[in-house]
Amino acid sequence: MILNSFIFLEGNTPIEYSEEELCNIFESKKNTHFIYDNLREAQITPNLQDGLDSFDISLGKSNSKFTILLAGDEKPEYFLNRKNINIIYNHGHFARLVYNQTKTRKELSNYQQIKQNFTNFILYLNCKPYGYRCKLMDEVQNTSLLKNSTWSWLITNEKYDWKYWNQEIKTIENDILLETKYINNTGYNPQRQDFIEFNTNCFIQLISESQPYYFFLTEKTVKPLLHGQLFLVASSVNFHKKLKNLGFKLYDEIIDYSFDSLISYDDRVKGIINNLENLKNLNWNETYKKLEKKIKFNQSHLYKFAFHKEHNLELFDLIEKNQSSFDELKLNIDNYIFTKELYYENK
């Protein structure tokens, strides 16, 4: 049976319906494929998680299906054995988003240039001071690695038990910032930072990704891939191995990735710092030149990974099977969903 389609349009915010309201929607529309495009996030919101049992029953009553699009790699047990609920995981959203932004800003043509004449060692950008980021910053501050580096610490964390660092706000000249205040934090939110990565003459980028518990590829890692910058990522177990499995090439000529498989986040942080200590005394220009072939490959592969069908089969299939509904949404520029960049790129 061919199902009608219904696409939730919350876009930049999660589904805000209550469990009861969603059940009523599911039961009121018979033979419908409900699609929630939440590719910006790695997890579903608590109101969805808590209501999955009820949703499955309501969907069954109306002979309907519910597909949720997510960008992470977490596969929790509460998704298992669902008769009428399907999850599509896709890692390309932030790559598509960054490409779309660079095209809009007419900067994309510059990104194939290979960098040279490095004057600084590390680029290290921080905004929200989650505990795992504080851990990484604290350990890095216990070294001399940030000397001759460009780094930021935009928001304080007054609850974290700092062992080595006397926490302070650190911004970067010409960064575009907006002042912000939280219950236990004060500081700034960046309004635009990509020019920092493109213009800063740093050899390698140290990244604290958005998730330390499972693979979640965001703009933090996408941008150095696009900019042709070397990088090390503090994130989940086997984060770099996952990048390799997705087709990217690792810089194992100069980086010992054995830390990547360590179960303890603390141990992975120590492994990253050991690598950086080994890299700081290299001839950065010569080292980068030796890796030029891999760097250019990763730049090229990022585009294929973001937009080519072979890397996004489930999304292509979803759009093709619900083409009229997606077409109708795209006629209205005010309607935004996260498959937008993929839809337009292949038109």
Secondary structure, DSSP 8 states (H G I E B T S, - for coil): ---EEEEE--TTS-----HHHHHHHHHHSSSEEEEEE-TT-SS--HHHHHHHHHHHHHHHHTT-EEEEEESB----GGGTT-SSEEEEE-S-HHHHHHHHHHHHTT-GGGGGS------EEEEE---S--HHHHHHHHHHHTSSTTTT-EE-B-B--SSS--SS-----B--TT-EEEEEE-SS-EEEEEEE-HHHHHH--EEEEEEE-S-SSS-B--HHHHHHHHHT-EEEEE-STTHHHHHHHTT----TTT--GGGGG-S-HHHHHHHHHHHHHHHTTS-HHHHHHHTHHHHHHHHHHHHHHHH-GGG-HHHHHHHHHTHHHHHHHHTSTT---TTHHHHHHT-
